[in-house]
Amino acid sequence: MAVLACADARDAVAVMDESAGRSAAEVEGVETRGTAYLVFAAVKGGQLSKAEGRDAIDAMIDHSWYVAPDVYTRIVGKLESFE
């Protein structure tokens, strides 16, 4: 709830992955993005290469960030689609 309150107060985007938080954000009208969005933004912005973006995602998983296998596949596919 603190993330939502902070994002709402600043008219910002809340970064969160859990469905309960995203549901609450939707009710409150707060825009959300998932953690992978941060990596996508860094790759699209040129701060990370596609390979570094994939390494970042893999490192997060190695450090206990959970992502379902099908979602991981979509994340990697999206990273590969960037020009």
Residue frames relative to the residue before (quaternion, step in Angstrom):
aa qw qx qy qz dx dy dz
M 1.0000 0.0000 0.0000 0.0000 0.00 0.00 0.00
A 0.5982 0.5723 -0.3664 0.4247 3.59 1.10 -0.63
V 0.6296 0.5264 -0.3357 0.4624 3.59 1.02 -0.79
L 0.6677 0.4988 -0.3040 0.4614 3.57 0.93 -0.87
A 0.6519 0.5124 -0.3160 0.4612 3.58 0.94 -0.86
C 0.6531 0.5115 -0.3063 0.4669 3.58 0.98 -0.87
A 0.6707 0.4902 -0.2979 0.4702 3.59 0.88 -0.93
D 0.6545 0.5159 -0.3117 0.4564 3.57 0.95 -0.87
A 0.6706 0.5104 -0.3013 0.4462 3.59 0.90 -0.90
R 0.7540 0.3687 -0.1904 0.5092 3.58 1.12 -0.66
D 0.3677 -0.7302 0.4792 0.3194 3.57 1.33 0.02
A 0.4142 0.7052 -0.4467 0.3628 3.53 1.00 1.01
V 0.5560 -0.5763 0.4806 0.3573 3.53 -1.36 -0.02
A 0.3169 -0.7341 0.5717 0.1837 3.58 -0.94 0.92
V 0.2247 -0.7582 0.5978 0.1312 3.58 -0.86 0.96
M 0.2964 0.7339 -0.5592 0.2469 3.55 -0.54 1.22
D 0.3324 -0.7677 0.5229 0.1635 3.52 -1.14 0.69
E 0.6407 0.5713 -0.3449 0.3796 3.60 1.00 -0.68
S 0.5476 -0.6699 0.4077 0.2918 3.52 -0.96 0.97
A 0.6133 0.5476 -0.3655 0.4363 3.62 1.01 -0.67
G 0.6687 0.4951 -0.2949 0.4698 3.57 0.95 -0.85
R 0.6520 0.5077 -0.3145 0.4672 3.56 1.01 -0.79
S 0.6240 0.5298 -0.3337 0.4676 3.58 1.08 -0.72
A 0.6510 0.5021 -0.3088 0.4783 3.57 0.96 -0.88
A 0.6383 0.5295 -0.3255 0.4541 3.58 0.99 -0.82
E 0.6388 0.5302 -0.3265 0.4519 3.56 0.97 -0.84
V 0.6469 0.5173 -0.3118 0.4655 3.58 0.96 -0.89
E 0.7383 0.4182 -0.2171 0.4826 3.57 0.99 -0.88
G 0.4770 -0.7000 0.4203 0.3254 3.58 1.29 -0.08
V 0.4620 0.6540 -0.4612 0.3823 3.57 1.15 0.65
E 0.4086 -0.7139 0.5168 0.2371 3.57 -0.82 1.03
T 0.1013 -0.8001 0.5894 0.0472 3.58 -1.01 0.81
R 0.0724 -0.7259 0.6800 0.0739 3.48 -1.41 0.38
G 0.4741 -0.6682 0.4966 0.2867 3.54 -1.21 0.54
T 0.7177 -0.4482 0.3264 0.4213 3.53 -1.32 0.25
A 0.6354 0.5434 -0.3379 0.4323 3.59 0.94 -0.81
Y 0.5410 0.6288 -0.3935 0.3963 3.60 1.15 -0.53
L 0.6249 0.5466 -0.3385 0.4429 3.59 1.04 -0.76
V 0.6527 0.4896 -0.3046 0.4914 3.56 1.03 -0.81
F 0.6245 0.5345 -0.3387 0.4578 3.60 0.95 -0.85
A 0.6661 0.5099 -0.3036 0.4518 3.58 0.89 -0.95
A 0.6537 0.5087 -0.3132 0.4646 3.60 0.99 -0.80
V 0.6537 0.4880 -0.3154 0.4848 3.60 1.01 -0.76
K 0.6759 0.4893 -0.3011 0.4616 3.58 0.85 -0.91
G 0.7072 0.4646 -0.2543 0.4684 3.57 1.09 -0.73
G 0.5426 -0.6604 0.3771 0.3568 3.56 1.30 -0.04
Q 0.4809 0.6672 -0.4453 0.3539 3.60 1.23 0.10
L 0.7639 0.1613 -0.1007 0.6167 3.58 1.23 -0.53
S 0.4252 -0.6403 0.5618 0.3058 3.56 -1.18 0.54
K 0.6736 -0.4577 0.3621 0.4536 3.58 -1.25 0.15
A 0.6522 0.5146 -0.3141 0.4596 3.60 0.95 -0.86
E 0.6597 0.4922 -0.3069 0.4778 3.60 0.98 -0.82
G 0.6138 0.5427 -0.3408 0.4611 3.58 1.09 -0.68
R 0.6614 0.4790 -0.3052 0.4899 3.57 0.95 -0.86
D 0.6245 0.5294 -0.3375 0.4646 3.60 1.00 -0.75
A 0.6395 0.5262 -0.3215 0.4591 3.58 1.02 -0.80
I 0.6467 0.5046 -0.3127 0.4789 3.59 0.95 -0.87
D 0.6695 0.4954 -0.3003 0.4649 3.59 0.90 -0.92
A 0.6394 0.5212 -0.3251 0.4624 3.60 1.02 -0.76
M 0.6316 0.5198 -0.3399 0.4640 3.59 1.00 -0.77
I 0.6439 0.5060 -0.3185 0.4774 3.57 0.99 -0.82
D 0.6391 0.5282 -0.3172 0.4603 3.59 0.99 -0.82
H 0.7288 0.3784 -0.2176 0.5275 3.57 1.21 -0.55
S 0.6985 -0.5520 0.2296 0.3933 3.55 1.14 0.89
W 0.4081 0.6440 -0.5351 0.3639 3.61 1.10 0.44
Y 0.2461 -0.7886 0.5462 0.1388 3.58 -0.66 1.06
V 0.1037 0.7394 -0.6623 0.0617 3.50 -1.10 0.87
A 0.4876 -0.6669 0.4798 0.2955 3.57 -0.89 0.95
P 0.6347 -0.5713 0.3583 0.3773 3.61 -1.04 0.70
D 0.6708 0.4873 -0.3169 0.4605 3.61 0.92 -0.79
V 0.6351 0.5098 -0.3293 0.4778 3.58 1.08 -0.65
Y 0.6051 0.5470 -0.3426 0.4661 3.59 1.05 -0.77
T 0.6458 0.5218 -0.3141 0.4604 3.57 0.94 -0.89
R 0.6629 0.4923 -0.3030 0.4758 3.60 0.97 -0.82
I 0.6254 0.5385 -0.3328 0.4562 3.59 1.02 -0.80
V 0.6735 0.4851 -0.2915 0.4756 3.59 0.85 -0.99
G 0.6407 0.5240 -0.3214 0.4600 3.59 0.97 -0.81
K 0.6573 0.4951 -0.3161 0.4722 3.57 0.95 -0.83
L 0.6257 0.5324 -0.3400 0.4577 3.60 0.96 -0.80
E 0.6808 0.4963 -0.2805 0.4599 3.57 0.93 -0.92
S 0.6512 0.5417 -0.3229 0.4221 3.60 1.12 -0.54
F 0.5443 0.6257 -0.4065 0.3834 3.60 1.21 -0.32
E 0.4711 -0.6836 0.4926 0.2611 3.56 -1.04 0.85
